[in-house]
Amino acid sequence: MKHKIHFDRDGLTLAGDLFTPDGFNEDGRWAAVIVQGSFTSVKEQMPDAYAQKFADQGFVALAFDYAHYGESAGEPRQFESPAEKLADLRAAVTYLSGQQYVNAVGMVGICTSASNGAYLAAEDLRIKGFATIAGFLTNRDTFTLTYGEDGIAQRLADAAAARRKSEEKGKSTTITVYSETDEQAVNYNPTPGAYDYYTNPERGNVPDYKNEFDVTSWDTWVSLDALSRAPKITTPTIVVHSDGSAFPDQAKTLYDSVQGEKELVWADGNHFDYYDSPEQMDNAVANVARFFRTHLV
């Protein structure tokens, strides 16, 4: 069953969907998982879809909108901040830990939230299990490889200009996140159908999603460095990835770098299959659920 919930993070109200399994009652003791999704995603996309599947596996599962996105508070809108997302995740752990029926909390990060989750797992010992699914796992080289040194410099200059505009005129500057036609988009790929998940209403183009990025967050976005956190992770960790998912070598680097018990599940399918393809999703959930049943105690 899905329940609408809200919780506080530093005075901001964050909105979430809490999924409970069949037979749930508040007098029991349940393992809980936080399930978060891709860059600029909202809970109604892959987070809710995975959270329902984890509830079907017997877990309490929380998917929520990060600050600045969806139904959660935070200005400017569509602002990307690894530091704030870490604070959001810590607040979600606090919320779940405060429920009398929760006996342990794990984190499932899909795509970019795998990187955000790496920050959490490295710093918050309340997390008893960490899972990445088709993780976009970054280091200092990721954005250089993507945009080039000159491209990064231009984006930082764009962020500074957008910040001045916001301060002087009170107006935000946004650009498209995923596009097959707009070369100025954060992620541009001219291949037809490359970003069908985000543009197709039958897939991820849900009413609450905005395919927009606040330009002032370029400098915080390109500072995302999950792999530098990996050696600090002692939480039991499972990495689910494929050759067709984002930066497979970096997923292997995360696996090699984390400390403590760990498992690598190398599957098939492309990156977007892990957003809404039942075959890839069900395989990922089955493996993570198996791993978490051992560790979320």
Residue frames as qw, qx, qy, qz and C-alpha x, y, z in Angstrom:
[[0.000, 0.888, 0.460, 0.000, 0.00, 0.00, 0.00],
 [0.414, 0.339, -0.012, 0.844, 1.23, 3.53, -0.79],
 [0.300, -0.817, -0.410, 0.273, 0.97, 6.31, 1.78],
 [0.289, 0.771, -0.025, 0.567, 1.75, 9.99, 1.21],
 [0.647, -0.590, -0.250, 0.412, 4.17, 11.25, 3.86],
 [0.231, 0.875, -0.127, 0.406, 6.16, 14.41, 4.63],
 [0.758, -0.454, -0.175, 0.434, 9.28, 14.96, 6.70],
 [0.045, -0.993, 0.072, 0.082, 11.54, 17.87, 7.58],
 [0.794, 0.076, 0.010, 0.603, 15.06, 18.65, 6.43],
 [0.372, -0.139, -0.072, 0.915, 16.56, 21.81, 7.90],
 [0.204, 0.472, 0.269, -0.814, 13.21, 23.59, 7.79],
 [0.394, 0.241, -0.546, -0.699, 12.29, 22.33, 4.30],
 [0.752, 0.073, 0.507, -0.415, 9.35, 19.98, 3.88],
 [0.116, 0.308, -0.847, -0.419, 10.14, 16.95, 1.74],
 [0.791, 0.122, 0.108, -0.589, 7.36, 14.88, 0.17],
 [0.002, -0.326, 0.936, 0.130, 7.51, 11.13, -0.14],
 [0.830, -0.041, -0.296, -0.471, 5.62, 7.94, -0.92],
 [0.286, -0.388, 0.829, -0.282, 5.88, 5.22, 1.73],
 [0.738, 0.086, -0.536, -0.402, 5.11, 1.71, 0.49],
 [0.485, -0.360, 0.695, -0.389, 4.22, -1.00, 2.98],
 [0.205, 0.139, -0.933, -0.263, 4.09, -4.76, 2.33],
 [0.689, -0.309, -0.474, -0.453, 1.11, -7.06, 2.55],
 [0.756, -0.389, -0.498, 0.171, 0.39, -7.91, 6.16],
 [0.298, 0.358, -0.317, 0.826, 2.04, -4.75, 7.43],
 [0.469, -0.796, -0.362, -0.121, 1.19, -3.60, 10.92],
 [0.081, 0.818, -0.302, 0.482, 2.86, -0.99, 13.06],
 [0.731, -0.581, 0.305, -0.186, 3.34, -3.41, 15.94],
 [0.958, 0.135, 0.065, 0.244, 5.76, -5.47, 13.87],
 [0.348, -0.715, 0.376, 0.476, 9.44, -4.89, 13.15],
 [0.752, 0.605, 0.251, 0.076, 10.32, -4.28, 9.52],
 [0.535, -0.203, 0.319, 0.756, 13.40, -3.64, 7.41],
 [0.303, 0.879, 0.237, -0.282, 13.09, -0.37, 5.49],
 [0.598, 0.058, 0.372, 0.708, 14.77, 0.88, 2.33],
 [0.158, 0.765, 0.004, -0.624, 15.14, 4.34, 0.83],
 [0.630, 0.302, 0.593, 0.401, 14.79, 4.16, -2.96],
 [0.092, 0.816, -0.022, -0.571, 15.97, 7.13, -5.05],
 [0.767, 0.498, 0.381, 0.138, 16.42, 7.66, -8.76],
 [0.649, 0.322, 0.217, 0.655, 18.21, 9.40, -11.58],
 [0.249, -0.140, -0.002, 0.958, 19.48, 12.95, -12.03],
 [0.269, 0.007, -0.078, -0.960, 16.53, 15.41, -11.80],
 [0.353, -0.275, -0.847, -0.286, 14.03, 12.56, -11.35],
 [0.488, -0.328, 0.242, -0.772, 10.90, 12.70, -9.21],
 [0.404, -0.161, 0.840, -0.325, 9.46, 9.95, -7.06],
 [0.759, 0.362, 0.290, -0.458, 6.69, 9.11, -9.56],
 [0.577, 0.584, -0.531, -0.210, 9.31, 7.80, -12.01],
 [0.693, 0.183, -0.691, 0.090, 11.62, 4.87, -11.26],
 [0.033, -0.290, 0.707, -0.644, 11.76, 5.46, -7.46],
 [0.677, -0.037, 0.304, -0.669, 8.09, 4.63, -6.93],
 [0.844, 0.250, -0.379, -0.285, 8.27, 1.70, -9.35],
 [0.502, 0.284, -0.749, 0.326, 11.18, 0.15, -7.46],
 [0.243, -0.247, 0.588, -0.731, 9.73, 1.01, -4.05],
 [0.821, 0.000, 0.030, -0.570, 6.56, -0.93, -4.89],
 [0.812, 0.251, -0.526, -0.016, 8.66, -3.92, -5.93],
 [0.245, 0.302, -0.737, 0.553, 10.61, -3.81, -2.67],
 [0.539, -0.157, 0.384, -0.733, 7.34, -3.63, -0.73],
 [0.888, 0.123, -0.250, -0.366, 6.22, -6.72, -2.65],
 [0.657, 0.273, -0.645, 0.279, 9.39, -8.37, -1.31],
 [0.665, -0.535, -0.495, 0.166, 8.41, -7.57, 2.28],
 [0.432, -0.075, -0.210, 0.874, 10.23, -4.28, 2.89],
 [0.027, 0.894, 0.308, -0.323, 8.92, -0.90, 3.94],
 [0.566, 0.187, 0.322, 0.736, 10.12, 1.34, 1.10],
 [0.014, -0.844, -0.213, 0.492, 10.38, 5.13, 0.94],
 [0.478, 0.352, 0.360, 0.720, 10.70, 7.09, -2.31],
 [0.100, -0.832, -0.317, 0.444, 10.76, 10.87, -2.01],
 [0.441, 0.817, 0.095, 0.359, 11.40, 14.05, -3.95],
 [0.580, -0.108, -0.181, 0.787, 14.74, 15.63, -3.19],
 [0.058, -0.760, -0.213, 0.611, 14.60, 19.29, -2.19],
 [0.079, 0.510, -0.356, -0.779, 14.09, 21.58, -5.21],
 [0.195, 0.053, -0.836, -0.510, 12.21, 18.85, -7.11],
 [0.314, -0.358, -0.855, -0.204, 8.65, 17.61, -7.47],
 [0.448, -0.741, -0.403, -0.298, 6.42, 18.14, -4.45],
 [0.658, -0.413, -0.290, 0.560, 9.27, 18.96, -2.07],
 [0.058, -0.984, -0.059, 0.156, 10.16, 22.48, -1.01],
 [0.637, -0.342, 0.299, 0.623, 13.34, 24.30, -1.97],
 [0.422, 0.902, 0.088, -0.037, 14.30, 27.25, -4.14],
 [0.474, 0.360, -0.311, -0.741, 15.42, 27.62, -6.83],
 [0.900, 0.149, 0.307, -0.271, 13.52, 24.82, -8.51],
 [0.898, 0.422, -0.052, 0.113, 15.43, 22.14, -10.43],
 [0.001, 0.848, -0.498, 0.182, 18.61, 22.93, -8.47],
 [0.936, 0.053, -0.331, 0.112, 21.17, 20.13, -8.22],
 [0.117, -0.765, 0.504, -0.382, 23.30, 19.97, -5.08],
 [0.692, 0.058, -0.706, 0.141, 25.13, 16.84, -3.86],
 [0.116, 0.135, -0.636, 0.751, 25.47, 18.40, -0.40],
 [0.532, -0.063, 0.179, -0.825, 21.75, 19.06, -0.14],
 [0.811, 0.036, -0.467, -0.351, 20.86, 15.63, -1.47],
 [0.475, 0.101, -0.773, 0.410, 23.06, 14.10, 1.22],
 [0.179, -0.065, 0.494, -0.848, 21.21, 16.17, 3.82],
 [0.704, 0.000, -0.176, -0.688, 17.90, 15.01, 2.30],
 [0.741, 0.065, -0.666, -0.054, 18.97, 11.37, 2.52],
 [0.242, 0.090, -0.727, 0.636, 20.12, 11.75, 6.11],
 [0.427, -0.043, 0.262, -0.865, 16.73, 13.29, 6.94],
 [0.784, 0.030, -0.409, -0.466, 15.02, 10.32, 5.29],
 [0.555, 0.073, -0.776, 0.291, 17.08, 7.94, 7.46],
 [0.062, -0.069, 0.558, -0.825, 16.04, 9.95, 10.52],
 [0.633, -0.028, -0.063, -0.771, 12.38, 9.75, 9.47],
 [0.802, 0.023, -0.557, -0.216, 12.44, 5.98, 8.96],
 [0.428, 0.119, -0.742, 0.502, 14.54, 5.33, 12.07],
 [0.217, -0.117, 0.413, -0.877, 11.97, 7.26, 14.08],
 [0.741, -0.106, -0.297, -0.593, 9.15, 4.89, 13.14],
 [0.598, -0.412, 0.597, -0.341, 8.56, 2.31, 15.88],
 [0.933, 0.185, 0.268, -0.150, 8.10, -0.48, 13.32],
 [0.630, 0.693, -0.331, 0.114, 11.48, 0.02, 11.56],
 [0.829, -0.506, 0.166, 0.173, 14.37, -2.08, 12.83],
 [0.552, -0.293, 0.423, 0.656, 16.98, -1.28, 10.14],
 [0.414, 0.833, 0.073, -0.359, 17.39, 1.05, 7.15],
 [0.645, -0.027, 0.511, 0.567, 19.08, 0.45, 3.80],
 [0.212, 0.716, -0.116, -0.655, 19.64, 2.65, 0.76],
 [0.662, 0.316, 0.601, 0.317, 18.99, 1.78, -2.90],
 [0.051, 0.705, -0.163, -0.688, 20.43, 4.24, -5.40],
 [0.690, 0.478, 0.503, 0.208, 19.42, 4.02, -9.06],
 [0.482, 0.714, 0.114, 0.494, 21.54, 5.91, -11.61],
 [0.191, 0.639, -0.277, 0.691, 22.79, 9.18, -10.06],
 [0.632, -0.634, 0.132, -0.425, 21.33, 8.38, -6.66],
 [0.939, -0.065, -0.195, 0.275, 23.91, 5.61, -6.49],
 [0.453, 0.402, -0.250, 0.756, 26.49, 8.40, -6.23],
 [0.354, -0.610, 0.122, -0.698, 24.37, 10.31, -3.73],
 [0.904, -0.375, -0.108, -0.174, 23.97, 7.09, -1.79],
 [0.786, 0.170, -0.326, 0.496, 27.72, 6.56, -1.74],
 [0.032, 0.532, -0.288, 0.796, 28.07, 9.86, 0.11],
 [0.692, -0.482, 0.045, -0.535, 25.41, 8.67, 2.58],
 [0.966, -0.130, -0.215, 0.055, 26.88, 5.20, 3.10],
 [0.602, 0.345, -0.361, 0.623, 30.34, 6.68, 3.68],
 [0.011, 0.407, -0.316, 0.857, 29.12, 9.06, 6.39],
 [0.627, -0.305, 0.148, -0.702, 26.03, 7.62, 8.06],
 [0.083, 0.211, -0.964, 0.141, 26.53, 4.43, 10.07],
 [0.574, 0.156, 0.507, -0.624, 22.77, 4.12, 10.56],
 [0.730, 0.421, -0.313, -0.439, 22.64, 2.67, 7.03],
 [0.683, -0.309, 0.658, -0.076, 22.93, -1.12, 7.33],
 [0.657, 0.199, 0.647, 0.331, 22.95, -1.95, 3.63],
 [0.170, 0.681, -0.200, -0.684, 23.75, -0.06, 0.42],
 [0.651, 0.293, 0.660, 0.233, 22.75, -1.04, -3.12],
 [0.142, 0.531, -0.300, -0.780, 23.46, 0.55, -6.49],
 [0.634, 0.412, 0.653, 0.041, 21.38, -0.31, -9.56],
 [0.528, 0.627, 0.300, 0.487, 22.71, 0.88, -12.95],
 [0.378, -0.788, -0.145, 0.463, 24.63, 3.46, -10.95],
 [0.423, 0.799, -0.050, 0.425, 25.99, 6.63, -12.50],
 [0.734, -0.587, -0.056, 0.337, 29.08, 6.59, -10.29],
 [0.356, 0.896, -0.059, 0.258, 31.27, 9.63, -10.68],
 [0.675, -0.418, -0.034, 0.606, 34.78, 10.79, -9.97],
 [0.089, -0.731, 0.103, 0.669, 36.75, 13.88, -10.93],
 [0.172, -0.207, 0.705, 0.656, 37.34, 12.52, -14.44],
 [0.333, 0.488, 0.807, -0.014, 33.70, 11.78, -15.26],
 [0.240, 0.877, 0.290, -0.298, 32.69, 15.30, -16.18],
 [0.094, -0.663, 0.496, 0.552, 35.97, 16.04, -17.92],
 [0.285, 0.023, 0.888, 0.361, 35.39, 13.01, -20.13],
 [0.272, 0.656, 0.701, -0.075, 31.82, 14.15, -20.74],
 [0.167, 0.952, 0.222, -0.128, 32.29, 17.87, -21.36],
 [0.656, 0.423, -0.073, 0.621, 36.04, 18.44, -21.73],
 [0.431, -0.337, -0.302, 0.781, 38.08, 20.97, -19.75],
 [0.009, -0.079, -0.202, -0.976, 36.88, 23.88, -21.91],
 [0.420, -0.451, -0.619, -0.486, 33.31, 22.68, -21.66],
 [0.528, -0.532, -0.562, 0.349, 33.48, 22.60, -17.86],
 [0.280, -0.204, -0.108, 0.932, 35.00, 26.08, -17.77],
 [0.185, -0.245, -0.404, -0.862, 32.17, 27.40, -19.97],
 [0.515, -0.521, -0.647, -0.209, 29.54, 25.76, -17.78],
 [0.473, -0.447, -0.436, 0.621, 31.05, 27.27, -14.64],
 [0.083, -0.051, 0.100, 0.990, 30.98, 30.67, -16.34],
 [0.350, -0.390, -0.580, -0.624, 27.33, 30.07, -17.28],
 [0.522, -0.532, -0.636, 0.201, 26.56, 29.25, -13.64],
 [0.323, -0.315, -0.235, 0.861, 28.17, 32.48, -12.46],
 [0.104, -0.114, -0.327, -0.932, 26.23, 34.52, -15.03],
 [0.460, -0.465, -0.663, -0.364, 22.96, 32.83, -14.08],
 [0.482, -0.475, -0.549, 0.491, 23.66, 33.54, -10.40],
 [0.140, -0.156, -0.029, 0.977, 24.20, 37.23, -11.15],
 [0.289, -0.270, -0.521, -0.756, 20.94, 37.32, -13.12],
 [0.513, -0.502, -0.696, -0.012, 19.11, 35.69, -10.23],
 [0.401, -0.418, -0.394, 0.713, 20.53, 38.14, -7.71],
 [0.057, -0.133, 0.124, 0.982, 19.90, 41.21, -9.87],
 [0.412, -0.050, -0.397, -0.819, 16.57, 40.37, -11.46],
 [0.561, -0.071, 0.629, -0.534, 15.17, 37.56, -9.33],
 [0.835, 0.359, -0.123, -0.398, 14.88, 35.31, -12.37],
 [0.702, -0.301, 0.632, 0.134, 16.20, 31.80, -12.70],
 [0.431, 0.569, -0.548, -0.437, 17.88, 30.38, -15.80],
 [0.770, -0.076, 0.623, -0.115, 17.10, 26.81, -16.82],
 [0.333, 0.441, -0.679, -0.483, 18.13, 24.56, -19.68],
 [0.911, 0.029, -0.213, -0.351, 16.88, 21.20, -20.92],
 [0.592, -0.504, 0.626, -0.055, 18.26, 18.13, -19.16],
 [0.548, -0.004, 0.800, 0.245, 17.74, 15.38, -21.77],
 [0.514, 0.688, 0.037, -0.510, 17.41, 16.12, -25.47],
 [0.730, 0.150, 0.558, 0.365, 17.94, 14.53, -28.86],
 [0.415, 0.750, 0.330, 0.396, 17.73, 17.92, -30.63],
 [0.143, -0.975, 0.060, -0.162, 19.05, 20.64, -28.28],
 [0.733, 0.325, -0.374, 0.466, 22.83, 20.71, -28.26],
 [0.031, -0.571, 0.383, -0.725, 22.81, 23.00, -25.21],
 [0.823, -0.437, -0.174, -0.318, 21.05, 20.40, -23.06],
 [0.491, -0.640, 0.575, -0.138, 22.85, 18.94, -20.06],
 [0.543, -0.102, 0.817, 0.167, 22.66, 15.56, -21.79],
 [0.550, 0.590, -0.171, -0.565, 22.48, 15.72, -25.59],
 [0.428, -0.118, 0.859, 0.253, 22.33, 12.64, -27.80],
 [0.417, 0.351, -0.288, -0.787, 21.08, 13.00, -31.41],
 [0.090, -0.007, -0.978, -0.186, 20.23, 9.30, -31.65],
 [0.556, -0.272, -0.278, -0.735, 16.45, 8.98, -32.15],
 [0.828, -0.374, -0.361, -0.210, 14.88, 7.52, -29.03],
 [0.486, 0.290, -0.594, 0.572, 17.99, 8.01, -26.92],
 [0.049, -0.048, 0.569, -0.820, 16.00, 9.71, -24.18],
 [0.442, -0.330, -0.631, -0.546, 12.62, 8.14, -24.82],
 [0.426, -0.395, -0.732, 0.356, 12.24, 7.38, -21.11],
 [0.166, -0.393, -0.313, 0.849, 12.17, 11.10, -20.28],
 [0.195, 0.169, -0.275, -0.926, 10.15, 12.30, -23.28],
 [0.392, -0.190, -0.794, -0.425, 7.54, 9.55, -23.60],
 [0.507, -0.351, 0.229, -0.753, 4.41, 10.00, -21.42],
 [0.926, -0.101, -0.275, -0.239, 3.98, 6.22, -21.46],
 [0.762, 0.061, -0.452, 0.459, 7.32, 5.88, -19.69],
 [0.499, -0.327, -0.406, 0.693, 9.00, 8.50, -17.51],
 [0.034, 0.253, 0.127, 0.959, 7.50, 11.75, -18.79],
 [0.248, -0.581, -0.757, 0.167, 5.03, 11.89, -15.91],
 [0.032, -0.888, -0.293, -0.354, 3.12, 15.09, -15.03],
 [0.520, -0.840, 0.008, 0.153, 5.30, 15.88, -12.01],
 [0.736, -0.158, 0.260, 0.605, 8.56, 15.67, -13.95],
 [0.245, 0.946, -0.046, -0.209, 10.25, 18.74, -15.41],
 [0.852, 0.216, 0.131, 0.459, 13.00, 18.20, -17.97],
 [0.118, 0.920, -0.076, 0.366, 14.84, 21.27, -16.66],
 [0.753, -0.185, -0.257, 0.577, 18.11, 22.10, -14.91],
 [0.147, -0.984, -0.057, 0.087, 18.85, 25.32, -13.03],
 [0.660, 0.609, -0.213, 0.386, 22.05, 26.67, -14.56],
 [0.207, -0.806, 0.401, -0.382, 23.33, 28.02, -11.22],
 [0.834, -0.387, 0.373, -0.123, 23.92, 24.42, -10.15],
 [0.783, 0.530, -0.313, 0.095, 26.55, 23.61, -12.77],
 [0.149, 0.651, -0.637, 0.386, 29.35, 24.11, -10.26],
 [0.586, -0.318, 0.615, -0.421, 27.78, 21.82, -7.65],
 [0.935, 0.246, 0.083, -0.242, 26.76, 19.20, -10.21],
 [0.723, 0.546, -0.390, 0.163, 30.25, 18.78, -11.67],
 [0.102, -0.610, 0.661, -0.426, 31.68, 18.43, -8.15],
 [0.915, -0.178, 0.132, -0.337, 29.86, 15.10, -7.58],
 [0.329, 0.566, -0.750, 0.091, 32.67, 12.67, -6.72],
 [0.887, -0.300, 0.025, -0.349, 31.20, 9.43, -5.42],
 [0.900, 0.176, -0.344, 0.201, 34.23, 7.23, -6.02],
 [0.210, 0.527, -0.512, 0.645, 36.33, 9.27, -3.61],
 [0.592, -0.409, 0.321, -0.616, 33.86, 8.21, -0.90],
 [0.889, 0.052, -0.396, -0.223, 33.97, 4.51, -1.74],
 [0.547, 0.225, -0.694, 0.411, 36.99, 3.56, 0.43],
 [0.174, -0.240, 0.517, -0.803, 35.14, 4.99, 3.44],
 [0.765, -0.122, -0.160, -0.612, 32.13, 2.69, 2.94],
 [0.040, -0.242, 0.940, -0.236, 32.09, -0.20, 5.41],
 [0.682, 0.168, 0.342, -0.625, 28.35, -0.82, 5.03],
 [0.534, 0.102, 0.816, 0.195, 27.55, -4.14, 3.28],
 [0.303, 0.591, -0.192, -0.723, 27.21, -3.18, -0.39],
 [0.630, 0.265, 0.705, 0.190, 25.75, -4.80, -3.49],
 [0.122, 0.526, -0.331, -0.774, 26.41, -3.40, -6.97],
 [0.629, 0.422, 0.653, 0.015, 24.00, -4.36, -9.77],
 [0.123, 0.703, -0.303, -0.632, 25.22, -3.25, -13.18],
 [0.823, 0.373, 0.415, 0.111, 25.67, -4.24, -16.83],
 [0.514, -0.047, 0.381, 0.767, 27.95, -3.53, -19.76],
 [0.128, 0.582, 0.518, 0.614, 25.14, -1.44, -21.25],
 [0.331, -0.874, -0.341, 0.105, 24.71, 0.76, -18.18],
 [0.119, 0.960, -0.156, 0.198, 26.54, 4.02, -17.48],
 [0.090, 0.749, -0.601, 0.265, 30.31, 3.83, -16.99],
 [0.947, -0.187, -0.241, -0.097, 30.61, 0.10, -16.18],
 [0.645, 0.259, -0.463, 0.550, 34.29, 0.43, -15.24],
 [0.107, -0.459, 0.354, -0.808, 33.38, 2.96, -12.55],
 [0.828, -0.343, -0.056, -0.440, 30.79, 0.57, -11.11],
 [0.908, 0.018, -0.343, 0.240, 33.56, -2.02, -10.82],
 [0.319, 0.432, -0.401, 0.743, 35.81, 0.60, -9.22],
 [0.512, -0.496, 0.179, -0.679, 33.18, 1.31, -6.58],
 [0.954, -0.196, -0.164, -0.154, 32.85, -2.41, -5.89],
 [0.769, 0.215, -0.378, 0.468, 36.62, -2.85, -5.62],
 [0.159, 0.490, -0.321, 0.795, 37.00, 0.18, -3.35],
 [0.616, -0.562, 0.014, -0.552, 34.30, -0.32, -0.74],
 [0.054, 0.352, -0.853, 0.382, 35.31, -2.02, 2.49],
 [0.545, -0.012, 0.624, -0.560, 33.48, -4.81, 4.25],
 [0.494, 0.223, 0.838, 0.061, 31.15, -7.41, 2.79],
 [0.340, 0.536, -0.194, -0.748, 30.15, -6.81, -0.82],
 [0.614, 0.253, 0.739, 0.116, 28.66, -8.45, -3.88],
 [0.158, 0.425, -0.401, -0.796, 28.81, -7.65, -7.59],
 [0.605, 0.400, 0.680, -0.106, 25.90, -8.72, -9.81],
 [0.026, 0.377, -0.494, -0.783, 26.69, -8.29, -13.50],
 [0.553, 0.451, 0.656, -0.247, 23.51, -8.57, -15.53],
 [0.366, 0.270, 0.597, 0.661, 22.30, -7.63, -19.02],
 [0.076, 0.863, 0.499, 0.022, 20.28, -4.83, -20.60],
 [0.342, 0.496, -0.007, 0.798, 20.98, -1.17, -21.26],
 [0.119, 0.037, -0.467, 0.876, 20.92, 1.65, -18.74],
 [0.442, -0.089, -0.001, -0.893, 17.31, 2.67, -19.31],
 [0.644, -0.159, -0.715, -0.222, 16.12, -0.93, -19.05],
 [0.402, -0.171, -0.711, 0.551, 16.81, -0.56, -15.32],
 [0.189, -0.012, 0.180, -0.965, 14.25, 2.25, -15.15],
 [0.646, 0.140, 0.210, -0.721, 11.17, 0.44, -16.40],
 [0.626, 0.226, -0.683, -0.301, 11.89, -2.94, -17.97],
 [0.840, -0.404, 0.105, -0.346, 10.36, -5.70, -15.80],
 [0.935, 0.128, -0.253, 0.212, 13.11, -8.19, -16.65],
 [0.460, 0.417, -0.392, 0.679, 16.01, -6.00, -15.52],
 [0.351, -0.556, 0.235, -0.716, 14.11, -4.43, -12.61],
 [0.904, -0.317, -0.047, -0.284, 12.89, -7.75, -11.22],
 [0.855, 0.147, -0.329, 0.372, 16.36, -9.28, -11.41],
 [0.205, 0.498, -0.364, 0.760, 17.88, -6.27, -9.64],
 [0.562, -0.499, 0.160, -0.640, 15.22, -6.27, -6.92],
 [0.961, -0.165, -0.207, -0.079, 15.52, -10.02, -6.35],
 [0.719, 0.222, -0.379, 0.538, 19.27, -9.77, -5.83],
 [0.001, 0.482, -0.321, 0.815, 19.15, -6.67, -3.63],
 [0.729, -0.435, -0.003, -0.529, 16.28, -8.10, -1.55],
 [0.935, -0.068, -0.314, 0.148, 18.23, -11.32, -1.01],
 [0.506, 0.313, -0.375, 0.711, 21.32, -9.36, 0.06],
 [0.224, -0.490, 0.203, -0.817, 19.36, -7.01, 2.33],
 [0.835, -0.391, -0.233, -0.309, 17.53, -9.86, 4.08],
 [0.820, -0.046, -0.373, 0.433, 20.91, -10.92, 5.41],
 [0.437, 0.143, -0.241, 0.855, 22.15, -7.47, 6.41],
 [0.257, -0.467, -0.029, -0.846, 19.16, -5.31, 7.36],
 [0.702, -0.434, -0.564, 0.014, 18.88, -6.82, 10.84]]
